[in-house]
Amino acid sequence: MAAVLINCATKKTTEKYQPVVDSVAAEPTQELISSAESPIDSTVQETTASYDCPRGQAESVVKKAVFPHSIFKLSDDNRTGTETVTLDNDDHLMIKSWGCEYYILTFRFETARFKGDTIDINYWLAKAVILMNEIGKGIDVPIDIPGGTGAVSQLIKEKRSYLLGEEIVYREGSVRGYVTFDRIQKIDDAKFAIEISYASGPY
């Protein structure tokens, strides 16, 4: 897990992350501050403090029948897991399973299939929907991924503006479900990375 959740009662944490959003048009680098953590690519270090979490040990969430060459690794905290997948179209996918009272999955896609300005959040949000729908058959998780992706699609359809880290809620109640779009990154002239998280809780 990229950072220890200081207050597990809600998704809002005291940690902040600064995703670098670098424009394809070579504009000055911009930094956006969001209320969510950067679960995969973060400079925030996890402390070794021991505390109780309702969420148990992370397990593989990829169906081997669909993605036979996926690799799952359990972190030293014995609770966080990372799974890497090379997709048929040469896209790369990393899935991080983390959280305390919340069960959170962060999907990081690295792809050369799309190209756009990294400050155009809605453009990349729409691409995240495409990518999540493509991998859906190969993911087995206790989170309503289709419900979350559907909520993102609805936001796009309504042409609502969106800020990185903003919760897109698809289930209200004592156990909430929501999605956050966390990061847009230009890796090189041909490849981009985006990160989107699905969360459920508290438990």
C-alpha positions as CSV (number, residue, x, y, z in Angstrom):
1,M,0.0,0.0,0.0
2,A,1.4,3.4,-0.9
3,A,0.6,5.0,2.4
4,V,-1.0,4.0,5.6
5,L,-4.5,5.1,5.9
6,I,-4.6,7.5,8.9
7,N,-8.4,7.5,9.1
8,C,-10.0,4.4,7.7
9,A,-13.5,5.6,8.3
10,T,-13.6,7.4,5.0
11,K,-11.7,7.4,1.7
12,K,-10.4,10.9,2.5
13,T,-6.9,10.6,4.1
14,T,-4.4,13.0,5.5
15,E,-1.9,12.1,2.8
16,K,-2.0,14.0,-0.5
17,Y,-0.4,13.1,-3.8
18,Q,0.8,15.2,-6.6
19,P,0.3,13.5,-9.9
20,V,2.4,15.1,-12.6
21,V,0.3,15.9,-15.6
22,D,2.7,16.6,-18.5
23,S,1.1,17.9,-21.7
24,V,1.7,16.2,-25.0
25,A,1.9,19.7,-26.5
26,A,5.1,20.3,-24.4
27,E,3.3,22.8,-22.2
28,P,4.9,23.5,-18.7
29,T,4.5,20.6,-16.3
30,Q,1.4,21.0,-14.2
31,E,0.7,19.5,-10.8
32,L,-2.8,18.7,-9.5
33,I,-3.4,18.0,-5.9
34,S,-6.2,15.5,-5.2
35,S,-7.7,14.1,-2.1
36,A,-6.8,10.5,-3.1
37,E,-3.5,8.7,-2.7
38,S,-1.4,7.6,-5.7
39,P,-1.5,3.9,-4.9
40,I,1.0,2.6,-7.4
41,D,3.4,5.4,-8.2
42,S,3.9,7.5,-5.1
43,T,6.8,9.1,-3.1
44,V,4.9,8.6,0.1
45,Q,6.5,5.7,2.0
46,E,4.5,3.2,4.0
47,T,5.3,3.1,7.7
48,T,5.9,-0.2,9.5
49,A,3.4,0.5,12.2
50,S,1.2,-2.4,13.0
51,Y,-2.5,-1.9,13.4
52,D,-5.7,-3.8,12.8
53,C,-7.4,-3.8,9.5
54,P,-10.7,-5.5,8.7
55,R,-9.4,-6.1,5.2
56,G,-7.4,-9.3,5.0
57,Q,-4.5,-10.5,3.0
58,A,-4.5,-9.5,-0.7
59,E,-5.1,-12.3,-3.2
60,S,-4.9,-12.6,-7.0
61,V,-7.8,-11.0,-8.8
62,V,-6.9,-12.1,-12.3
63,K,-8.5,-15.2,-13.9
64,K,-5.6,-17.4,-15.2
65,A,-7.9,-18.9,-17.8
66,V,-8.1,-15.4,-19.4
67,F,-4.6,-14.0,-18.6
68,P,-2.4,-17.1,-18.1
69,H,0.8,-15.2,-17.8
70,S,-0.2,-12.8,-15.0
71,I,2.1,-12.5,-12.1
72,F,0.9,-11.9,-8.5
73,K,3.2,-10.6,-5.7
74,L,2.3,-10.1,-2.1
75,S,4.0,-7.2,-0.4
76,D,6.0,-7.3,2.8
77,D,3.1,-5.9,4.8
78,N,1.3,-9.3,4.0
79,R,-1.8,-7.3,3.1
80,T,-1.1,-5.5,-0.1
81,G,-0.7,-7.2,-3.5
82,T,0.4,-6.3,-7.0
83,E,-0.5,-8.2,-10.1
84,T,1.0,-7.6,-13.5
85,V,-0.5,-8.5,-16.9
86,T,0.7,-8.2,-20.4
87,L,-2.4,-7.9,-22.6
88,D,-2.8,-9.3,-26.1
89,N,-2.6,-5.8,-27.7
90,D,0.8,-5.2,-25.9
91,D,-0.8,-2.9,-23.3
92,H,0.6,-3.5,-19.8
93,L,-1.7,-3.6,-16.8
94,M,-0.7,-3.5,-13.1
95,I,-3.4,-4.1,-10.5
96,K,-2.8,-3.1,-6.9
97,S,-5.0,-4.5,-4.1
98,W,-4.8,-2.4,-1.0
99,G,-6.8,-0.7,1.8
100,C,-7.7,-1.0,5.4
101,E,-11.4,-0.6,6.2
102,Y,-11.8,-0.1,2.5
103,Y,-11.2,-2.7,-0.2
104,I,-9.4,-0.8,-3.0
105,L,-8.2,-1.9,-6.4
106,T,-6.1,0.4,-8.5
107,F,-5.7,-0.4,-12.2
108,R,-2.7,1.1,-14.0
109,F,-2.8,0.8,-17.8
110,E,0.3,1.6,-19.9
111,T,-0.8,1.9,-23.5
112,A,0.3,3.2,-26.9
113,R,-3.2,2.9,-28.4
114,F,-4.4,6.4,-27.5
115,K,-2.7,9.8,-27.7
116,G,-4.0,13.1,-26.2
117,D,-3.1,16.0,-24.0
118,T,-2.6,14.8,-20.5
119,I,-4.6,17.8,-19.1
120,D,-7.7,16.7,-21.0
121,I,-9.0,14.6,-18.1
122,N,-12.4,13.7,-19.7
123,Y,-10.6,12.4,-22.8
124,W,-8.6,10.0,-20.7
125,L,-11.5,9.1,-18.5
126,A,-13.3,7.8,-21.6
127,K,-10.3,5.7,-22.5
128,A,-10.3,4.3,-19.0
129,V,-13.8,3.1,-19.5
130,I,-12.8,1.4,-22.8
131,L,-9.8,-0.3,-21.1
132,M,-11.8,-1.5,-18.0
133,N,-14.5,-2.9,-20.2
134,E,-11.9,-4.8,-22.2
135,I,-10.4,-6.6,-19.2
136,G,-13.7,-7.2,-17.4
137,K,-14.0,-10.8,-18.3
138,G,-10.6,-11.6,-16.8
139,I,-11.1,-10.0,-13.4
140,D,-12.7,-11.7,-10.4
141,V,-13.1,-9.3,-7.5
142,P,-15.6,-8.7,-4.7
143,I,-16.2,-5.2,-6.1
144,D,-18.9,-4.2,-8.5
145,I,-16.5,-3.2,-11.3
146,P,-19.3,-2.9,-14.0
147,G,-21.3,-0.7,-11.7
148,G,-18.4,1.6,-11.1
149,T,-17.5,1.7,-14.8
150,G,-21.1,2.4,-15.6
151,A,-21.1,5.4,-13.2
152,V,-18.0,6.8,-15.0
153,S,-19.7,6.4,-18.4
154,Q,-22.7,8.2,-17.1
155,L,-20.5,11.1,-15.9
156,I,-19.0,11.3,-19.3
157,K,-22.4,11.2,-21.0
158,E,-23.6,14.1,-18.9
159,K,-20.5,16.0,-19.9
160,R,-19.7,16.9,-16.3
161,S,-16.3,18.3,-15.5
162,Y,-14.1,16.1,-13.3
163,L,-11.0,16.6,-11.1
164,L,-8.5,13.9,-10.4
165,G,-9.2,12.1,-7.2
166,E,-12.9,13.1,-7.1
167,E,-15.2,10.2,-6.0
168,I,-17.6,8.9,-8.5
169,V,-20.1,7.2,-6.3
170,Y,-22.1,4.3,-7.7
171,R,-23.4,2.8,-4.4
172,E,-24.6,4.7,-1.3
173,G,-25.2,3.3,2.1
174,S,-23.2,2.0,5.1
175,V,-20.9,0.2,2.6
176,R,-20.2,2.6,-0.2
177,G,-18.9,2.0,-3.6
178,Y,-17.0,4.6,-5.7
179,V,-14.4,5.1,-8.4
180,T,-11.6,7.7,-8.5
181,F,-9.5,8.6,-11.6
182,D,-6.1,9.1,-10.1
183,R,-3.4,9.8,-12.6
184,I,-2.5,10.6,-16.2
185,Q,1.1,10.2,-17.2
186,K,3.0,10.6,-20.4
187,I,5.7,7.9,-20.4
188,D,7.3,8.6,-23.7
189,D,6.3,9.9,-27.2
190,A,4.2,6.8,-27.9
191,K,3.0,5.5,-24.5
192,F,0.8,6.9,-21.8
193,A,-0.3,5.6,-18.4
194,I,-3.6,6.1,-16.6
195,E,-4.6,4.9,-13.1
196,I,-8.2,4.3,-11.9
197,S,-9.3,3.0,-8.5
198,Y,-12.4,1.1,-7.4
199,A,-13.2,1.1,-3.7
200,S,-15.8,-0.5,-1.4
201,G,-16.3,0.1,2.3
202,P,-16.0,0.7,5.1
203,Y,-16.1,-2.8,6.5
